[in-house]
Amino acid sequence: MELTTTSFEDGGVIPDRHGFARPVSPGPVELSENVNPHLAWDDVPDGTRSFALVCHDPDVPSRGDDVNQPDREVPADLHRVDFYHWGVVDLPPDLREIDEGEFASGPVAGGQQVAAGPYGCRQAMNDFTGWFSGDPDMAGRYYGYDGPAPPWNDSIPHRYIFTIYALDIANLDLGEDFTGQDVMDAMGGHILDEASVFGTYTQNPRHR
């Protein structure tokens, strides 16, 4: 399989319009346009009965001591963990393209609140659900796509990896409220092929 996008160059910088947040002056950040990128795929294997789509950031700080703290910077050598920004399952087997802005266009405080997406798909709760759980202005269930918003004082740009999976089943066995990690777990033994693209994003003025 091959996955491509017209929204950014593979391995290049993701434009601010795809971010959940972006730098602003005076700063540090503001909500951005939160538009999902365009994605297209081909060379699909025989026997594909559905697709799943996942976007994750593998560069999230494992500890929040320094995150978004003035006069500090998150150290580059800090252990990093995954953060899931988008999980989609049960995409139809004849689908080959997702348009820019088709799944998300504009940030929503408290999350999109709707698991159902285009083409009869189901969408995971992304990890902003947990991140904002203690924030009275932003807490909620964040289903579907919510884009990059790495710490504005992180010393490294973050990678955002978009992966399409061709599956040998039409529907993944998932409950009503599932996560990106749940998608990864449920696909075990059902992946016929996969393909990825990635882009980078930072809100740290030193790296823009």
C-alpha positions in Angstrom: 0.0 0.0 0.0 1.0 3.6 -0.4 -0.4 6.6 1.5 -0.1 10.2 0.2 -1.3 13.6 1.2 -1.5 17.0 -0.6 -1.7 18.8 2.8 2.0 18.6 3.6 5.2 17.0 2.3 5.9 13.6 3.8 8.4 14.2 6.5 7.9 18.0 6.3 6.2 20.6 8.4 2.5 20.4 9.0 0.8 23.7 8.3 -0.8 25.5 11.2 -4.3 25.1 9.8 -4.1 21.4 10.7 -3.2 22.1 14.3 -5.5 22.2 17.3 -3.4 25.1 18.5 -0.8 27.4 17.0 1.7 30.0 18.3 0.5 33.6 18.6 2.2 36.9 19.5 1.8 38.0 22.2 1.7 34.3 23.2 2.1 31.7 23.8 -0.7 30.0 21.8 -4.3 30.2 20.5 -6.7 27.7 19.1 -6.1 27.0 15.4 -8.3 25.9 12.5 -8.0 22.2 13.3 -8.6 20.9 9.8 -8.0 17.3 9.1 -5.4 16.7 6.3 -6.1 15.2 2.9 -5.2 11.5 2.7 -5.2 9.1 -0.3 -4.1 5.5 -0.6 -3.8 2.8 -3.3 -2.2 -0.6 -4.0 -4.8 -2.1 -1.7 -4.4 -5.9 -1.0 -7.0 -8.4 -2.2 -9.4 -9.4 0.6 -9.6 -6.0 2.2 -13.0 -5.6 3.9 -12.5 -2.3 5.7 -9.9 0.3 6.6 -8.8 1.8 9.9 -7.0 5.1 10.2 -4.8 6.2 13.1 -2.8 9.4 13.8 -0.5 9.4 16.7 2.3 11.6 18.2 5.1 9.4 19.6 7.0 12.4 21.1 4.8 13.4 24.0 6.6 14.1 27.3 6.1 11.2 29.8 6.1 13.7 32.6 4.4 17.1 32.8 6.6 18.9 35.3 8.0 21.3 32.7 5.2 21.3 30.1 4.0 24.8 29.2 5.9 26.4 32.1 7.4 29.9 31.5 11.1 30.1 31.6 11.5 26.4 31.2 12.0 24.0 28.3 11.0 20.4 28.2 14.3 18.5 27.8 15.0 16.6 24.6 16.2 13.5 26.4 13.0 13.1 28.5 11.3 9.7 27.8 8.5 10.1 25.3 5.1 8.3 25.0 2.3 8.0 22.4 -0.6 10.4 22.1 -3.5 9.5 19.8 -5.0 12.3 17.8 -7.3 10.4 15.5 -8.7 6.9 15.3 -11.2 5.8 12.6 -12.6 2.3 12.0 -15.0 0.6 9.6 -14.1 2.7 6.6 -15.6 1.0 3.5 -13.2 -1.2 1.4 -13.9 0.9 -1.8 -12.8 4.2 -0.2 -9.5 5.6 -1.5 -9.4 9.2 -0.3 -10.4 11.6 2.5 -10.7 15.2 1.7 -9.1 18.0 3.7 -11.6 19.2 6.3 -14.0 16.3 5.6 -13.8 14.9 9.2 -12.9 18.1 11.2 -12.8 21.8 10.5 -12.5 24.0 13.6 -11.7 23.3 17.2 -14.6 22.5 19.6 -14.2 23.2 23.3 -15.3 20.0 25.0 -14.8 17.9 21.9 -16.9 17.0 18.9 -19.0 14.7 21.1 -20.0 12.6 18.1 -18.4 9.2 17.4 -20.2 8.6 14.1 -18.2 9.9 11.1 -18.5 10.0 7.3 -18.9 6.8 5.2 -20.5 5.0 8.1 -17.3 4.9 10.1 -16.8 5.0 13.9 -14.3 7.4 15.5 -12.3 6.9 18.7 -12.0 9.3 21.5 -8.7 10.9 21.1 -6.3 11.6 23.9 -7.4 15.2 24.4 -10.2 13.6 26.4 -7.8 12.8 29.2 -5.6 15.8 28.7 -8.4 18.2 29.3 -10.3 16.2 31.9 -9.3 18.6 34.7 -10.0 21.8 32.7 -13.6 23.1 33.3 -13.5 25.2 30.1 -12.2 22.4 27.9 -13.2 19.0 29.5 -15.3 16.7 27.4 -15.3 13.7 25.0 -13.0 14.4 22.1 -14.1 12.1 19.3 -12.5 12.1 15.9 -9.6 14.3 14.7 -8.0 17.0 16.8 -4.7 18.1 15.5 -1.3 19.0 16.8 -0.9 21.0 20.0 2.5 20.1 21.4 3.9 21.9 24.5 4.9 25.4 23.4 8.1 25.1 25.4 9.2 21.6 24.1 12.8 21.4 22.9 12.0 19.1 20.0 9.5 19.2 17.2 6.9 16.4 17.4 6.1 13.9 14.7 2.6 13.1 13.7 2.2 9.7 12.0 -0.8 9.0 9.9 -1.3 5.3 9.1 -4.0 3.5 7.0 -4.6 -0.1 7.7 -6.2 -2.6 5.3 -8.2 -5.1 7.4 -9.6 -8.6 6.7 -12.8 -7.8 8.6 -15.6 -5.3 8.0 -16.1 -4.2 11.6 -13.7 -4.1 14.5 -15.0 -5.5 17.8 -15.0 -2.3 19.8 -17.4 -0.9 22.4 -19.1 2.5 22.3 -16.4 4.6 23.7 -13.0 3.4 22.5 -9.6 5.0 22.2 -6.8 5.0 19.7 -5.0 2.4 21.7 -8.1 0.3 21.7 -8.0 0.5 17.9 -4.4 -0.7 17.8 -5.2 -3.6 20.1 -8.4 -4.7 18.2 -6.6 -4.8 14.8 -4.2 -7.5 16.0 -4.3 -10.5 13.6 -6.5 -8.6 11.0 -4.0 -6.3 9.2 -3.4 -7.2 5.6 -1.2 -4.2 4.9 -0.5 -0.7 6.1 1.1 2.6 4.9 2.1 5.8 6.6 3.0 9.4 6.1 4.2 11.8 8.8 4.8 15.5 9.4 6.3 17.6 12.1 4.9 20.4 14.2 6.1 22.7 17.0 4.8 25.7 18.9 8.3 26.6 20.2 9.4 29.8 18.5 13.0 28.5 18.6 12.1 25.7 16.1 9.7 27.5 13.7 
